[in-house]
Amino acid sequence: MNQDPISKPLSKAQLIAIHQLVDEVGRRQLQDFGQINSDIKPDGTLITECDRWSDKTIVQGLSQIAPGEGVLSEEGKKSIPSSSEYWVVDPLDGTTNFAAGIPYWAISIARFTNGEPETAFLDIPALRKRIFAIKGKGVWLNDKPLKPESRFKKNSDCISLCSRSIKVLQMKPEQSFPGKIRLLGVSSLNMTSVAIGQTIAALEATPKIWDIAAAWLILEELNCLINWLETNPKDILSGTDLTSVNFPLLTASSEDQLNNMLPWASALIQDS
């Protein structure tokens, strides 16, 4: 990705404007929830008119808030922008849940500089929760600072899998899985569940860049470990089309938990 060392942080006014933009999109999604039909995209995933509206609204809003900064989005352009700062957007992560009437989905927005996320917004409209992160400055949940040590107080033994990674359970029948399984149906929230202590690890088989963008920064700011199992997104060059590029990953709350899950992660990659 771009290696320009000079980056300009977002101003307070820009940050406020983005929060307001996310508020607007979240309100519309809550209005549409349970009242909208879905279509099937060429890749087999679902899309609704609310996905399209949300994508268009966010892309247009970012172009006004941060003019000159490119935008890569799930429902729009999928190539890495040439600008040194750019945005990666998933306007509605968890469309299958949203379309099925399951009140668990997210709005994921991240600003990248030098090929890595430096500001992240991850909103869960139905729960009225928003996680916000700035590289080197920390993470906030609904304006309350989150600390790395806070996740250990929950004593969770849950591990998040996705619908494509759950097959690892059949690959190693002789081994006991090292945790209680959870399938939440939202890639960004699967990963972020580790950062906030809901789970101790998450294994994602086929996430796209828009799935991981905001969660990536949140995980790093809260000192979680990320193991890129195939492609490291830091190595992707400007202009690369990421339509069909997956970034399988294992993330964990500690070194021990990462090591406990590595055999399952290796089995997943060997089978792909």
N, C-alpha and C positions, 0 to 999 in steps of 0.2 A: 504494500500500500504506500501512500505518499510518505516521504521522509523529510519534508520541510520542517526544520526544528522550531520555526517561529509560529506561534499560534496565539490568537487573541481570545482571552476568555470572554464568555458572555457577560453582558452588563446586568445589573440588577433589574433594569427595565425589561430587558429581553427575557430574563428568567420569569418574571411576573407574567409577561405576555404569553409565554409558553404554558405556564400553569393555567392561565385563563383559556387558552386554546384547548387544552386537555379537558378542562371543565366542560366546555361547549360540546366536545365530541362525546364525552361520557354521558351528558344529559340526553343527547339524541339516541345513544345506544340503549339507555334505559327505557326510553319511550318506545323504541322499536322492539325491544326484547319480548319474545313470545308472540309477536304479531307480524312476522315477516317470513317470506318463503326463501328457500335457498336454491342455488343452481350448482351444477358440478363443473369445475374448471377442467381444462385439458389434462392437468396432472392428477386428476381424481379427487382433489380436495374441494371442500364446499366454499361457496361465496354467496353473500347476500347483498342486497342493494345497500344495506347499512355499511358493509365493508367498503363498498365503492365510494359512498358518500364520505365516510370517515377518512379514507385515504386521500381523496381529493381535498377535503377541508384541511387536513393536517399539512399536506404538501403545499397548498396555497398559503396557509398561515405561516409556515416556516420561511417561505420565499419572501414574505413581507417582514417578518421579524429579523431574519438573518439573510439579507439580500446577497447574492453572489455565492452562497454556499449550496452545493448540490444536494439532492435528496435521492436516496435509494429506498424504494418501498415495495412491499409485497405485491401490491396491486398496480404498481407503476413501473418506472425504470429500475432495472435490476443490475445495472453495471456500476462498478465503483466510480463515483464522480471524480473529475479531474481537479476539483478545488481542494486546497490543502485542508480545509474544514468542510465536513459534509455530515449529512444526517442519514440514519438508518431507521426505518419506520415499519412497524407492524401495526396497522390501524385497529385490528381486532384479532388478537391472538386467542384462539379457542373458538373458532367459528362453529365447529361441530357442536360444542356445548351450547353456544348462543342460539343456534338454529333449533336445537332439540329442547330448548326451554330449561337448560341447566344453568343456574345463575353464577357461573364462574368463567370469566374470560378477562383479558387484559388489553390495555393500550400500551404499546411499547415504543418509546422514542429515545434515540441516543445520538449524541453529537460526537463525531470522531475527529481527532486531530492526530496527525502522524500515524495513521492506520490503527489507532486504538480508541475506544470510547473514553471521553473525558467528562461528559455530562449525561445523566440518564434519568428518564421519567418512566415509571412503571405504575400504571393506574389500574385498579380493580374496581370498576364502577359499581357493581352489585354489592360489594362489601364496603364501599366508600373508604377505600384505603389507597394511599399513594406512597410509593417508595421513590425517593429522589436522591441522587448521588452526584457528587462532584469529585473528580479524581484528586486524591491527595487531601481532601477536606472532609470526607466522610459520607454517611448515609443517614437519611431521615425517613421515618415512617409517620405520615401525617404531622410533619413538623417536629416530631420528637426524635432526637438523635439516637441512632442505634450503635451499639458497641459490639465488637467481636465477641467479648466474653459473655454477652447477654444470651446468646443462643445456647450455651451449655447449661443454662439454668432450667431448660425445658426437659432435659433428660429424655429426649426422643430416641426411639430405636427404629424409626420408619425410614424406608428408602424409596425414592421415587423412580418409577420406570415409566416409559412411554409405551404406546401400543405396539411399537416395532422392536423395542428392547426386551419386552417381557418374554420373548422366545428363549432368552438365555436360561430360563428355568428348566427348559427341556434339554438343554445342551449339557448340563452338569448335574444329572439326577442323583449322582452319588454324594454330592455336597449339599449341606444345609445352607440355604440362603442367609446371609448375615444381617437380616433385618426384616421388619414387617413391611409388606409391599403396599405402596400407594400409587394409583394411577389417577392423576388429576385432570389430564386432558388439555393442559395449556403449557407449552414448552417453556415459555419465559418464567412462569410461576413454578413449574417443576424445579427448575434450577434455583430460583430465588428462595424456594422453601428451605434449601440448605443454609443459605446466608442468614435467615431469620430464625433458625432453630426448629422448624417444623419437621424437617427430615435431617438425617446425618449424611446422606449421599443421594446423588441423582445420576442416572445413566440415560443419555439421550442418543438415539440411533441415527436420526436423520435431520437434525435441526438445520435450518437455513440461517443466513447471517441476520435476518430480521428477527428471528426467534431468539438469538443469543445476545444481540447487541446491548440492550439495557441490563440484562441479567449479568453479563460478563463483568461490567464495571461494579455492580453491586456486590458480586462475589469477591472480587479482588479487594474492594475497599473494606470488606469485613473479614479479610484474611482467610478466605476459603481457598482450597486448592483446586486447580483446573488441570485436567490431563486431556489435551487434544489428541484424540485417538488416531486420527489420520491427518487431516489438513489443519494447519495452524492459520487462523484468519489473519495473523500479523504478517504472513508471507504473501498475501494476495496483492497483486499489483493494480494500480489505477487503471481503469478501463475494463477490467475483467468482468465478464458477464457471470453473475452468480445465480442465475435462474435454476441451474441443476446441480449446484455445488452444495454438498452436505458437510457439516462440521461436527461429526460425532464426538461426544465428549463424556468424560466422567468428572464429576465434581464432588468434593467431600469436605466435611467440616474439619477433619484432622488427618494427619499422615497415617495413623493407624486405620482409620475408616477408609481412606483411599486404598491402602494396601489390601484391606479385606475385600474390596470390590474389584481390584485389578484382574483377578482370574475371570470374572464374569464379563468385564469389559473386553478382555482379550478374546474370549469366546465369541462375543458379538462381532468383533471386527473380522475374525477368521471366517465367520459364516457369511460375511457380506460379499 
